[in-house]
Amino acid sequence: MTEFLNDQSYELEEYDEQLVRKLIERITIHDAKISIEFKSNVEIDIEM
């Protein structure tokens, strides 16, 4: 995933649906956090 992002030749200035679909496998919303699972099997949690 890092390699893919580093290879991008532009800065994102707006939402890119195609990029999101390439990178993200699943987003799960819990009571106190949001979990984002990338297709590279990296998962991050964002506390709310």
Summary of the structure (lengths in Angstrom):
residues: 48
radius of gyration: 12.2
end to end distance: 25.1
largest distance: 36.9
contacts: 79
relative contact order: 0.21
helix: 27%
strand: 35%
